[in-house]
Structure formats: C-alpha cells, structure tokens
Amino acid sequence: MAISAIDAERTLSQSRRLLLIFATDAQNSNMVFRDSDEKVIEDFGELPVRIRKNYVDLELSRTAGKWSLSPVGLDGTVYPPVDRGSGRVAFRLSNDTPYGPTTYFLVEM
C-alpha cells in the first residue's frame, strides 16, 4: 500500500488529490516456478497478469467536505467513483472493481 500526493507542490496532508497504490501478489498467466517457494522462474508465462484479489480498510487522518474514490485502470483511465462521502475519509479499498482489476486509485477531496 502506498499513498502519494499528486497536487503540484502540496504535501500529503494538504493535497486534494491522492494516488493510492494497492499491490498484491501478481503473476503472469501460466507462469511456472522451478521451486515451491516461487523464487526460481522456469517459464515467465504470458499476459494477462493475474493479481490476487484482496481488500484493505483505510481511514485518512483528516476530514473533507466531500470526497470520492475512483479506480484507475492499468491503462490510466479514471473510472467513476466506487465510494464517496463527506467528513471522515474512510473506505474499504478492493482491487477487484466493477471496471476490472487494478492496483491504482484516485482519492479526490
């Protein structure tokens, strides 16, 4: 899990736009390992990349008049919000979105 401010010259606590990265285990389709610990790759497989479905509950240590959480596709497309609110910024973040799996999310406040 990583959070970055994406407003020019604003700190994380001042930013009104945050990029969240939620990375879980990822492997190419049909990837083969030589060992049970999956440290030695026998065959890199092919696309598409498979990511492990998961979620995390997040709460930012600030409040906002209004906020929204939008998935960002692996091609950079920002999709419609999957969560929104006002006041306390808290939500469950899942990499399994209605628009397909992703590791990127945009929080706007």
DSSP file (Angstrom, degrees, kcal/mol; ACC not computed):
  #  RESIDUE AA STRUCTURE BP1 BP2  ACC     N-H-->O    O-->H-N    N-H-->O    O-->H-N    TCO  KAPPA ALPHA  PHI   PSI    X-CA   Y-CA   Z-CA
    1    1 A M              0   0    0      0, 0.0     2,-0.3     0, 0.0    21,-0.2   0.000 360.0 360.0 360.0 130.7    0.0    0.0    0.0
    2    2 A A  E     -A   21   0A   0     19,-2.0    19,-2.8     2,-0.0     2,-0.4  -0.993 360.0-161.1-140.7 147.2    1.4    3.4   -1.0
    3    3 A I  E     -A   20   0A   0     -2,-0.3     2,-0.4    17,-0.2    17,-0.2  -0.998  11.4-179.0-130.3 132.0   -0.2    6.9   -1.0
    4    4 A S  E     -A   19   0A   0     15,-2.2    15,-2.8    -2,-0.4     2,-0.4  -0.986  27.3-126.1-131.7 141.6    1.2    9.9   -2.9
    5    5 A A  E     -A   18   0A   0     -2,-0.4    13,-0.2    13,-0.2     7,-0.1  -0.694  22.2-176.2 -78.7 134.4    0.1   13.5   -3.2
    6    6 A I        +     0   0    0     11,-2.5     2,-0.4    -2,-0.4    12,-0.1   0.309  48.4 105.6-118.9   9.0   -0.4   14.4   -6.9
    7    7 A D  S >  S-     0   0    0     10,-0.5     3,-1.6     3,-0.1     8,-0.1  -0.741  86.9 -96.3 -82.7 136.3   -1.3   18.1   -6.5
    8    8 A A  T 3  S-     0   0    0     -2,-0.4     3,-0.1     1,-0.3    -1,-0.1  -0.306  97.9 -11.2 -56.9 126.3    1.7   20.3   -7.5
    9    9 A E  T 3  S+     0   0    0      1,-0.2     2,-0.4    -4,-0.1    -1,-0.3   0.728 102.0 125.4  56.2  31.1    3.8   21.3   -4.6
   10   10 A R    <   -     0   0    0     -3,-1.6    -1,-0.2    -5,-0.0    -3,-0.1  -0.932  57.1-124.8-115.8 144.6    1.4   20.2   -1.9
   11   11 A T    >>  -     0   0    0     -2,-0.4     4,-2.1    -3,-0.1     3,-0.7  -0.259  34.3 -98.7 -75.9 171.0    2.2   17.8    0.9
   12   12 A L  T 34 S+     0   0    0      1,-0.2    -1,-0.1     2,-0.2    -6,-0.1   0.892 125.7  49.8 -58.4 -40.9    0.3   14.7    1.6
   13   13 A S  T 34 S+     0   0    0      1,-0.2    -1,-0.2    -8,-0.1    -3,-0.0   0.696 117.2  40.8 -74.1 -17.8   -1.7   16.4    4.3
   14   14 A Q  T <4 S+     0   0    0     -3,-0.7    -2,-0.2    -7,-0.1    -1,-0.2   0.661  89.3 109.9 -99.8 -20.6   -2.5   19.4    2.1
   15   15 A S     <  -     0   0    0     -4,-2.1     3,-0.1     1,-0.1    -6,-0.0  -0.218  48.4-164.1 -64.6 144.3   -3.2   17.6   -1.2
   16   16 A R  S    S+     0   0    0      1,-0.2    93,-2.9    92,-0.1     2,-0.4   0.427  81.9  53.3-101.9  -5.1   -6.8   17.4   -2.6
   17   17 A R  E     - B   0 108A   0     91,-0.2   -11,-2.5    92,-0.1   -10,-0.5  -0.982  68.0-178.2-134.6 121.7   -5.8   14.6   -4.9
   18   18 A L  E     -AB   5 107A   0     89,-2.7    89,-2.7    -2,-0.4     2,-0.6  -0.953  18.3-146.4-122.3 138.1   -4.1   11.4   -3.7
   19   19 A L  E     -AB   4 106A   0    -15,-2.8   -15,-2.2    -2,-0.4     2,-0.4  -0.917  17.4-162.8-101.1 122.2   -2.9    8.4   -5.7
   20   20 A L  E     -AB   3 105A   0     85,-2.9    85,-2.0    -2,-0.6     2,-0.5  -0.881   3.8-162.6-104.6 136.5   -3.3    5.1   -3.8
   21   21 A I  E     -AB   2 104A   0    -19,-2.8   -19,-2.0    -2,-0.4     2,-0.6  -0.979   6.4-176.4-119.7 119.7   -1.4    2.0   -5.0
   22   22 A F        -     0   0    0     81,-2.8     2,-0.5    -2,-0.5    80,-0.1  -0.867  11.1-177.7-118.3  94.6   -2.6   -1.3   -3.6
   23   23 A A        +     0   0    0     -2,-0.6     2,-0.2    28,-0.0     3,-0.1  -0.823   6.5 169.2-102.2 126.1   -0.3   -4.0   -4.8
   24   24 A T        -     0   0    0     -2,-0.5     2,-0.1     1,-0.2    29,-0.1  -0.512  54.3 -47.7-114.6-171.3   -0.9   -7.7   -4.0
   25   25 A D        -     0   0    0     -2,-0.2    27,-2.6    26,-0.1     2,-0.4  -0.392  62.7-172.6 -60.9 132.6    0.8  -10.8   -5.4
   26   26 A A  E     +F   51   0B   0     25,-0.2     2,-0.3    -2,-0.1    25,-0.2  -0.991  10.6 168.0-133.1 139.8    0.9  -10.6   -9.2
   27   27 A Q  E     -F   50   0B   0     23,-2.5    23,-3.9    -2,-0.4     3,-0.1  -0.992  37.0-106.5-145.5 149.4    2.0  -13.3  -11.7
   28   28 A N  E >   -F   49   0B   0     -2,-0.3     3,-1.4    21,-0.3    21,-0.2  -0.393  53.2 -88.3 -65.9 153.4    1.8  -13.7  -15.5
   29   29 A S  E 3  S+F   46   0B   0     17,-1.8    17,-2.5    19,-1.2    -1,-0.1  -0.413 112.6  10.1 -61.7 140.6   -0.8  -16.2  -16.7
   30   30 A N  T 3  S+     0   0    0     15,-0.2    15,-0.3     1,-0.2    -1,-0.3   0.719  86.7 165.5  60.5  25.3    0.7  -19.8  -16.9
   31   31 A M    <   -     0   0    0     -3,-1.4     2,-0.4    13,-0.2    -1,-0.2  -0.506  20.7-155.4 -69.5 140.0    3.9  -18.7  -15.1
   32   32 A V  E     -G   43   0C   0     11,-2.5    10,-2.5    -2,-0.2    11,-2.1  -0.971   5.3-158.1-124.9 134.1    5.9  -21.7  -13.9
   33   33 A F  E     -G   41   0C   0     -2,-0.4     8,-0.2     8,-0.3    11,-0.0  -0.823  16.4-144.6-109.4 150.7    8.4  -21.8  -11.0
   34   34 A R  S    S+     0   0    0      6,-3.4     2,-0.3    -2,-0.3     7,-0.1   0.677  84.8  41.7 -83.8 -19.8   11.1  -24.4  -10.5
   35   35 A D  S >  S-     0   0    0      5,-0.6     3,-1.4     1,-0.1     5,-0.1  -0.880  81.8-118.2-131.2 160.1   10.7  -24.4   -6.7
   36   36 A S  T 3  S+     0   0    0     -2,-0.3    -1,-0.1     1,-0.3    -3,-0.0   0.709 112.4  60.9 -70.8 -20.4    7.9  -24.4   -4.2
   37   37 A D  T 3  S-     0   0    0      3,-0.0    -1,-0.3     1,-0.0    -3,-0.0   0.491 106.5-128.0 -82.8  -2.8    9.0  -21.1   -2.7
   38   38 A E  S <  S+     0   0    0     -3,-1.4    -2,-0.1     2,-0.1     3,-0.1   0.900  73.7 121.4  56.2  46.4    8.5  -19.5   -6.1
   39   39 A K        +     0   0    0      1,-0.2     2,-0.6     2,-0.0    -1,-0.1   0.655  61.2  57.5-106.9 -24.2   11.9  -18.0   -6.2
   40   40 A V  S    S-     0   0    0     -5,-0.1    -6,-3.4     0, 0.0    -5,-0.6  -0.943  77.3-145.1-114.5 117.3   13.3  -19.6   -9.4
   41   41 A I  E     +G   33   0C   0     -2,-0.6    -8,-0.3    -8,-0.2     3,-0.2  -0.685  20.7 176.7 -87.2 125.6   11.3  -18.9  -12.5
   42   42 A E  E    S+     0   0C   0    -10,-2.5     2,-0.4    -2,-0.5    -9,-0.2   0.844  78.4   9.6 -88.3 -43.9   11.1  -21.8  -15.1
   43   43 A D  E     -G   32   0C   0    -11,-2.1   -11,-2.5     1,-0.1    -1,-0.3  -0.983  60.9-148.3-143.3 125.9    8.7  -20.0  -17.5
   44   44 A F        -     0   0    0     -2,-0.4   -16,-0.2     1,-0.2   -13,-0.2   0.601  37.3-154.5 -71.5 -10.1    7.7  -16.4  -17.4
   45   45 A G        -     0   0    0    -15,-0.3     2,-0.3   -13,-0.1   -15,-0.2  -0.355  18.7 -84.9  72.0-151.4    4.3  -17.3  -18.9
   46   46 A E  E     -F   29   0B   0    -17,-2.5   -17,-1.8     2,-0.2   -15,-0.1  -0.893  52.0 -40.3-147.7 174.4    2.3  -14.7  -20.8
   47   47 A L  E    S+     0   0B   0     -2,-0.3     2,-0.1   -19,-0.2   -19,-0.1  -0.502  85.6  70.3 -75.5 151.8   -0.2  -11.8  -20.5
   48   48 A P  E    S-     0   0B   0      0, 0.0   -19,-1.2     0, 0.0     2,-0.3   0.429  74.4-136.4 -85.0 158.0   -2.6  -11.1  -18.9
   49   49 A V  E     -F   28   0B   0    -21,-0.2     2,-0.5    -2,-0.1   -21,-0.3  -0.592  15.5-142.4 -74.3 137.4   -1.1  -10.6  -15.5
   50   50 A R  E     -F   27   0B   0    -23,-3.9   -23,-2.5    -2,-0.3     2,-0.4  -0.890  14.7-164.1-102.9 131.9   -3.1  -12.1  -12.7
   51   51 A I  E     -F   26   0B   0     -2,-0.5     2,-0.4   -25,-0.2   -25,-0.2  -0.923  25.7-110.5-116.7 145.5   -3.4  -10.2   -9.4
   52   52 A R        -     0   0    0    -27,-2.6     2,-0.1    -2,-0.4    43,-0.1  -0.562  35.0-120.5 -73.3 126.6   -4.6  -11.7   -6.1
   53   53 A K        +     0   0    0     -2,-0.4     2,-0.3   -29,-0.1    -1,-0.1  -0.439  52.3 139.2 -66.0 137.6   -7.9  -10.3   -5.1
   54   54 A N        -     0   0    0     -2,-0.1    41,-1.7   -30,-0.0    42,-0.4  -0.968  33.1-146.2-164.7 174.4   -7.8   -8.5   -1.7
   55   55 A Y  E     -C   94   0A   0     -2,-0.3     2,-0.3    39,-0.2    39,-0.2  -0.969   2.1-160.1-147.2 162.8   -9.0   -5.5    0.2
   56   56 A V  E     -C   93   0A   0     37,-2.2    37,-3.3    -2,-0.3     2,-0.5  -0.992  19.9-130.5-144.0 140.3   -7.8   -3.1    2.9
   57   57 A D  E     -C   92   0A   0     -2,-0.3     2,-0.4    35,-0.2    35,-0.2  -0.826  33.5-172.5 -91.9 125.6   -9.8   -0.8    5.2
   58   58 A L  E     -C   91   0A   0     33,-3.1    33,-2.3    -2,-0.5     2,-0.3  -0.903  18.6-178.9-122.5 146.7   -8.4    2.7    5.1
   59   59 A E  E     -C   90   0A   0     -2,-0.4    31,-0.2    31,-0.2     2,-0.2  -0.951  19.9-143.1-141.0 123.9   -9.0    5.9    7.1
   60   60 A L  E     -     0   0A   0     29,-2.6     2,-0.8    -2,-0.3    29,-0.4  -0.583  23.9-119.7 -82.8 149.2   -7.2    9.1    6.4
   61   61 A S  E    S+     0   0A   0     -2,-0.2     2,-0.3    27,-0.1    -1,-0.1  -0.090  89.7  58.6 -84.9  39.4   -6.3   11.2    9.4
   62   62 A R  E    S-     0   0A   0     -2,-0.8    27,-1.0    27,-0.2     2,-0.3  -0.971  74.0-125.6-154.3 166.2   -8.3   14.2    8.2
   63   63 A T  E     -C   88   0A   0     -2,-0.3     2,-0.3    25,-0.2    25,-0.2  -0.739  19.1-160.2-112.8 164.1  -11.8   15.1    7.1
   64   64 A A  E     -C   87   0A   0     23,-2.3    23,-4.0    -2,-0.3     3,-0.2  -0.983  29.0-124.0-142.6 151.0  -13.1   16.6    3.9
   65   65 A G  E    S-     0   0A   0     -2,-0.3     2,-0.3    44,-0.3    -1,-0.2   0.988 100.1  -9.6 -55.7 -59.7  -16.2   18.4    2.8
   66   66 A K  E    S-     0   0A   0     43,-0.5     2,-0.3    20,-0.2    -1,-0.3  -0.987  73.4-179.4-137.0 147.2  -16.8   15.9    0.1
   67   67 A W  E     -C   85   0A   0     18,-2.7    18,-2.1    -2,-0.3     2,-0.3  -0.965   6.4-165.4-142.0 159.2  -14.5   13.1   -1.1
   68   68 A S  E     -CD  84 108A   0     40,-2.0    40,-2.1    -2,-0.3     2,-0.5  -0.987  12.2-146.4-144.4 154.4  -14.6   10.3   -3.8
   69   69 A L  E     -CD  83 107A   0     14,-2.7    13,-3.0    -2,-0.3    14,-1.2  -0.982  21.7-179.3-123.6 116.9  -12.6    7.2   -4.5
   70   70 A S  E     - D   0 106A   0     36,-2.8    36,-3.1    -2,-0.5     2,-0.1  -0.958  25.4-125.5-120.8 133.0  -12.2    6.2   -8.2
   71   71 A P  E     - D   0 105A   0      0, 0.0     8,-2.7     0, 0.0     2,-0.5  -0.463  19.2-148.4 -68.3 147.6  -10.4    3.2   -9.7
   72   72 A V  E     -ED  78 104A   0     32,-2.5    32,-0.7     6,-0.2    31,-0.3  -0.983  17.9-129.8-118.6 119.4   -7.7    4.0  -12.2
   73   73 A G    >   -     0   0    0      4,-3.1     3,-2.3    -2,-0.5    29,-0.1  -0.147  25.7-106.2 -63.9 162.1   -7.3    1.3  -14.9
   74   74 A L  T 3  S+     0   0    0     27,-0.4    -1,-0.1     1,-0.3    28,-0.1   0.640 123.4  57.8 -65.5 -12.5   -3.9   -0.1  -15.7
   75   75 A D  T 3  S-     0   0    0      2,-0.1    -1,-0.3     0, 0.0    -2,-0.1   0.363 125.3-101.7 -95.3   3.4   -4.1    2.0  -18.9
   76   76 A G  S <  S+     0   0    0     -3,-2.3     2,-0.3     1,-0.3    -2,-0.1   0.377  72.4 146.4  94.7  -3.8   -4.6    5.2  -17.0
   77   77 A T        -     0   0    0     -5,-0.1    -4,-3.1     1,-0.1     2,-0.7  -0.514  42.7-142.4 -69.0 127.6   -8.4    5.6  -17.4
   78   78 A V  B     -E   72   0A   0     -2,-0.3    -6,-0.2    -6,-0.2    -1,-0.1  -0.844  21.8-156.8 -91.7 118.0  -10.0    7.1  -14.3
   79   79 A Y        -     0   0    0     -8,-2.7     3,-0.1    -2,-0.7    20,-0.0  -0.422  30.3 -76.1 -90.7 166.0  -13.4    5.4  -13.8
   80   80 A P        -     0   0    0      0, 0.0    -1,-0.2     0, 0.0     0, 0.0  -0.214  67.5 -79.3 -58.3 153.1  -16.4    6.7  -12.0
   81   81 A P        -     0   0    0      0, 0.0   -11,-0.3     0, 0.0     3,-0.1  -0.180  31.4-165.9 -57.7 143.5  -16.2    6.6   -8.2
   82   82 A V  S    S+     0   0    0    -13,-3.0     2,-0.3     1,-0.3   -12,-0.2   0.483  79.7  17.1-102.9 -10.0  -16.8    3.4   -6.3
   83   83 A D  E     +C   69   0A   0    -14,-1.2   -14,-2.7     8,-0.0    -1,-0.3  -0.978  65.9 168.3-156.1 152.3  -17.2    5.2   -3.0
   84   84 A R  E     +C   68   0A   0     -2,-0.3     2,-0.3   -16,-0.2   -16,-0.2  -0.980   7.2 144.7-159.4 162.8  -17.8    8.7   -1.8
   85   85 A G  E     -C   67   0A   0    -18,-2.1   -18,-2.7    -2,-0.3     2,-0.3  -0.955  35.2-110.1-173.8-169.8  -18.7   10.6    1.3
   86   86 A S  E    S+     0   0A   0     -2,-0.3     2,-0.6   -20,-0.3   -20,-0.2  -0.986  78.7   8.0-144.2 151.5  -18.3   13.7    3.3
   87   87 A G  E    S+C   64   0A   0    -23,-4.0   -23,-2.3    -2,-0.3     2,-0.1  -0.731 113.6  46.3  83.7-122.9  -16.5   14.4    6.6
   88   88 A R  E    S-C   63   0A   0     -2,-0.6     2,-1.0   -25,-0.2   -25,-0.2  -0.327  76.3-141.2 -58.9 128.1  -14.5   11.3    7.7
   89   89 A V  E     +     0   0A   0    -27,-1.0   -29,-2.6   -29,-0.4     2,-0.3  -0.788  48.4 135.6 -96.2  96.1  -12.4    9.9    4.8
   90   90 A A  E     +C   59   0A   0     -2,-1.0     2,-0.3   -31,-0.2   -31,-0.2  -0.999  17.3 144.6-145.3 138.4  -12.8    6.1    5.4
   91   91 A F  E     -C   58   0A   0    -33,-2.3   -33,-3.1    -2,-0.3     2,-0.6  -0.985  48.0-103.4-164.0 164.7  -13.5    3.3    3.0
   92   92 A R  E     -C   57   0A   0     -2,-0.3     2,-0.6   -35,-0.2   -35,-0.2  -0.915  35.5-153.2 -98.2 123.4  -12.8   -0.3    2.0
   93   93 A L  E     -C   56   0A   0    -37,-3.3   -37,-2.2    -2,-0.6     2,-0.4  -0.876  15.6-179.5-102.1 121.3  -10.4   -0.5   -0.9
   94   94 A S  E     -C   55   0A   0     -2,-0.6   -39,-0.2   -39,-0.2   -41,-0.1  -0.968  28.5-149.0-122.1 136.9  -10.7   -3.6   -3.1
   95   95 A N  S    S+     0   0    0    -41,-1.7     7,-1.6    -2,-0.4     2,-0.8   0.459  87.3  81.2 -81.3   0.5   -8.5   -4.3   -6.2
   96   96 A D  E     +H  101   0D   0    -42,-0.4    -1,-0.1     5,-0.2    -2,-0.0  -0.827  69.5 171.5-104.5  90.4  -11.5   -6.2   -7.7
   97   97 A T  E >   -H  100   0D   0      3,-1.0     3,-1.8    -2,-0.8    -2,-0.1  -0.502  50.4-106.5-100.3 166.2  -13.5   -3.2   -9.1
   98   98 A P  T 3  S+     0   0    0      0, 0.0    -1,-0.1     0, 0.0    -2,-0.0   0.681 122.5  53.0 -61.7 -15.7  -16.7   -3.1  -11.3
   99   99 A Y  T 3  S-     0   0    0      1,-0.4    -3,-0.0   -20,-0.0   -26,-0.0   0.287 126.1 -85.0-103.0   7.6  -14.3   -2.0  -14.1
  100  100 A G  E <   -H   97   0D   0     -3,-1.8    -3,-1.0   -27,-0.1    -1,-0.4  -0.386  65.8 -40.2 110.2 170.1  -11.8   -4.8  -13.7
  101  101 A P  E     +H   96   0D   0      0, 0.0   -27,-0.4     0, 0.0     2,-0.3  -0.382  64.2 160.1 -70.1 145.5   -8.8   -5.5  -11.5
  102  102 A T        -     0   0    0     -7,-1.6   -29,-0.1   -29,-0.1    -2,-0.1  -0.977  41.2-150.3-155.8 165.3   -6.4   -2.6  -10.8
  103  103 A T  S    S+     0   0    0    -31,-0.3   -81,-2.8    -2,-0.3     2,-0.4   0.376  76.8  79.7-115.2  -1.8   -3.7   -1.5   -8.4
  104  104 A Y  E     +BD  21  72A   0    -32,-0.7   -32,-2.5   -83,-0.2     2,-0.3  -0.870  49.7 173.5-117.4 142.6   -4.4    2.3   -8.7
  105  105 A F  E     -BD  20  71A   0    -85,-2.0   -85,-2.9    -2,-0.4     2,-0.5  -0.992  20.4-142.4-144.6 148.4   -7.0    4.5   -7.2
  106  106 A L  E     -BD  19  70A   0    -36,-3.1   -36,-2.8    -2,-0.3     2,-0.5  -0.961   9.6-164.8-115.0 124.5   -7.6    8.3   -7.1
  107  107 A V  E     -BD  18  69A   0    -89,-2.7   -89,-2.7    -2,-0.5     2,-0.4  -0.946  10.4-170.7-105.2 125.2   -9.0   10.0   -3.9
  108  108 A E  E      BD  17  68A   0    -40,-2.1   -40,-2.0    -2,-0.5   -91,-0.2  -0.961 360.0 360.0-118.8 135.1  -10.3   13.5   -4.6
  109  109 A M              0   0    0    -93,-2.9   -43,-0.5    -2,-0.4   -44,-0.3   0.324 360.0 360.0-130.0 360.0  -11.3   15.9   -1.8
